[in-house]
Amino acid sequence: MTPHINSSSQGGRSLALACTSAIAFFFAARALAATPGAFPDIPTPYLPSTRVAVDEMLRLAGTGPDDLVADLGSGDGRVVIAAARDYGARGLGIELDPKLVAESEANARQAGVAERVEFRQGDVLVADYRAATIVTLYLLPNLVDRLKPRLLAELKPGTRIVAHDYGFSDWKPDRSVVISKTYHLYLVPAAVAGRWRLHAALPDGEREFDFELEQRYQEIRGGARVAGGYLPAFEARLAGDRIAFVLVEDGTSYRFEGRVQGTLSMEGTVRSGPGRNPAEGSWRATRVLRGGDEG
Amino acid sequence: MLSLGAIGAVAVQSGLAQEDRKSDVPYVATPQVTVDEMLRLAEVGPGDFVVDLGSGDGRIVITAAKKFGARGFGVDIDWRLILLGEENARQAGVADRVKFLEQDLFQADLGQATVITTYLRPFYMLKLRSKLLALKPGTRIVSHDFDFGDWPPDRKTSVRKNVFLWVVPARVAGRWQARLPLPPIERLLEIELTQRYQEVSAHARLNGVPTQVWETKLVGDRLSFVVVDTTDRDDEATLYFDGRVAGDVIEGELARGVGAGRSVARWRAVRAAK
């Protein structure tokens, strides 16, 4: 098994910039390890989370019975076992140390949750945890950042990532909580950057817009081109696969809310007019050009 | 009272105040999109009483009544705008639910208001601030473009213009004591709160042991905070407090732990000193 230290490949960096496949992200993660950072590239030591920390991570993630919680660097299994025991979730632990894996399995049996959890001996940089709906991390900053490209590329939009102490260096958390320690919640954002054809069945008639979005993680901005002008998208928000924005035209605001489906479409409802009973219509957008494709 | 110089300055600056108007404050109509956004941000509903300070043609109060089901009144110093507001309310069919008062907005009686809307230049916003802070905790105030200086808004949106929401915070500063019914042993929580608007910092002792207080939040009369209970070393747990402040009493729910291990009790704190 490859330990997640000192892996380096000078050629990997340009490769990472050119490709977008999952395999390229893997190489990108390896290449970034060679980039000098603020933190020394040392392996993450095993430091068990306190009971209070385990509670807070699972609470912040909004864990429930339908979730599959993957703990990357699962130690003695306490996060995964708590997810199964206290929330009825299923769990997956990835741990490099085989002794800790064996201990986790024994702990799971003792807690009576063995059939709902799985522990795999392996490197968090290569393990497969794509089925997870929640990913928990208690790792040193440099490993957290090396995991990021794969987390973004492989996890489904809306998957919740909770990082204990160390979050991603350039990705703003959707929420942070400080209770003795710091916990960051990130929602994996859908990829929405690019040009879209937006068709809206507004209460006052059908409309088509050329709609553009720029994206940096969950932060989005953009607007719609209309004959002779541009309508900026106000209050544009992306939370996982849920998107919302407001277009204002001729003194009327149109509030769009919807879901991103795959990479090529999104749809939802649009409301206009003030008050408690606004007029309601529907909208659908299909992607014309993906962000980055232009240049 | 303001000096004539100040009145002149505002009128000249804005270019909108008419010479013969008694008002210090120029009338600038709020765009309808912003009116909608203000009332939406304040979550105005049928139970609300909306007071618009500087009501102009009455559009905010009329929209609040017609589209959001609220009642309310507008205050304006210009009698011609009062007449216009009344006429507009009749045409909108809400004359029975709104009123317009010819009055200096700084003299208005705000006792009935659950929502206050206003659009004033920064100088007048600051002049109004202490009066608004003295209102019933939970009263919502919405404005646009201009804010209340160092009183940070509770929420903000930008749909064409910046719209701000403030919630009048309860006055919670002082020393509070609570007996917490947490079996097997009752615990004594002493908590000292200091306050700057809705921003609250707290120091606590749990059974006499200094304990840090986390995630302290005050929205109107609703106070929440978190304490880690280390009384039992083998059974550390997080205590989530949520309560409503009414005078010198805070009452609410206290949750210990999370998930399946979560237990909930009532808690009540009394202010021992201001």
Interface residues (C-beta under 8 A of the other chain):
Chain A: T50 R51 V52 D55 E56 L58 R59 T63 A82 R85 D86 Y87 G88 V177 V178 I179 S180 F234 E235 V246 V248 G251 T252 S253 G273 P274 G275 R276 N277
Chain B: P31 Q32 V33 V35 D36 E37 L39 R40 G45 T63 K66 K67 F68 G69 T157 S158 V159 R160 Q212 W214 E215 V226 V228 E236 A237 T238 G257 V258 G259 A260 G261
